Amino acid sequence: MGAVVSCIESIFRTIGNCLMAIVNGIASVLQAIIGAIASLFDIIISCLTCGRGGGRWRNRGMHSHHTTSRV
């Protein structure tokens, strides 16, 4: 009788481990997708504000003047 209970416990433990592995896999996929979307928005915001695309456009009219003092 003890062997039957042990076998049933082992089956339920295996099913539980399998379900947890599936849940962890789905969570990892969702985390990767959300991370990719966040990175994409970060790139877009960086480009629109001060990144490579917006830096030259904003600084087109600004020129720095270098002055030297005569001492």
Backbone torsions as a table, in degrees:
resi	resn	phi	psi	omega
1	MET	NA	-37.4	179.9
2	GLY	-67.1	-32.4	179.8
3	ALA	-69.2	-35.9	179.3
4	VAL	-66.7	-43.5	179.1
5	VAL	-64.6	-40.9	178.1
6	SER	-63.9	-38.9	178.7
7	CYS	-66.6	-42.7	179.2
8	ILE	-65.2	-41.5	177.1
9	GLU	-61.4	-40.7	179.1
10	SER	-64.5	-39.7	178.2
11	ILE	-64.0	-46.5	179.5
12	PHE	-65.0	-37.0	177.8
13	ARG	-64.2	-41.7	178.7
14	THR	-65.2	-43.1	177.7
15	ILE	-63.2	-41.8	178.3
16	GLY	-63.1	-43.1	178.0
17	ASN	-64.1	-38.1	178.5
18	CYS	-65.0	-45.0	178.3
19	LEU	-63.1	-39.8	178.5
20	MET	-65.8	-36.8	177.4
21	ALA	-65.4	-39.4	177.8
22	ILE	-65.1	-45.0	179.4
23	VAL	-62.9	-42.6	178.5
24	ASN	-64.3	-37.1	177.1
25	GLY	-64.9	-44.0	178.3
26	ILE	-63.8	-41.3	179.2
27	ALA	-63.8	-39.4	178.9
28	SER	-65.7	-40.6	178.2
29	VAL	-64.5	-44.5	178.7
30	LEU	-63.6	-39.7	178.6
31	GLN	-63.7	-39.9	178.3
32	ALA	-66.1	-41.3	179.4
33	ILE	-65.5	-45.0	-179.8
34	ILE	-65.6	-39.1	177.1
35	GLY	-63.6	-38.8	178.3
36	ALA	-67.0	-40.8	178.1
37	ILE	-65.3	-41.4	178.2
38	ALA	-63.9	-40.0	178.0
39	SER	-65.7	-38.9	178.4
40	LEU	-63.1	-45.7	177.2
41	PHE	-64.1	-35.9	177.6
42	ASP	-62.7	-41.9	178.5
43	ILE	-65.8	-43.6	-179.6
44	ILE	-64.0	-45.4	-179.8
45	ILE	-65.3	-40.8	178.4
46	SER	-63.1	-39.0	-179.9
47	CYS	-68.9	-37.4	-178.1
48	LEU	-77.0	-27.4	-175.3
49	THR	-96.5	-72.5	-174.9
50	CYS	-133.6	14.3	-177.1
51	GLY	-79.0	-161.4	-175.6
52	ARG	-61.3	-42.2	-176.7
53	GLY	-72.0	-38.4	-175.3
54	GLY	-91.7	-14.1	-175.0
55	GLY	-67.1	-45.6	-178.5
56	ARG	-71.2	-35.4	-178.6
57	TRP	-66.3	-40.7	-179.1
58	ARG	-73.0	-36.5	-173.9
59	ASN	-90.8	11.3	-176.5
60	ARG	-65.2	-41.6	-177.2
61	GLY	-88.9	-8.0	-177.0
62	MET	-97.2	124.2	176.6
63	HIS	-123.0	135.1	178.6
64	SER	-89.6	135.6	179.3
65	HIS	-107.8	128.8	-179.0
66	HIS	-102.0	120.9	-179.9
67	THR	-114.0	143.9	177.0
68	THR	-119.6	146.6	179.7
69	SER	-97.2	147.1	-179.9
70	ARG	-97.0	100.5	177.4
71	VAL	-127.4	NA	NA
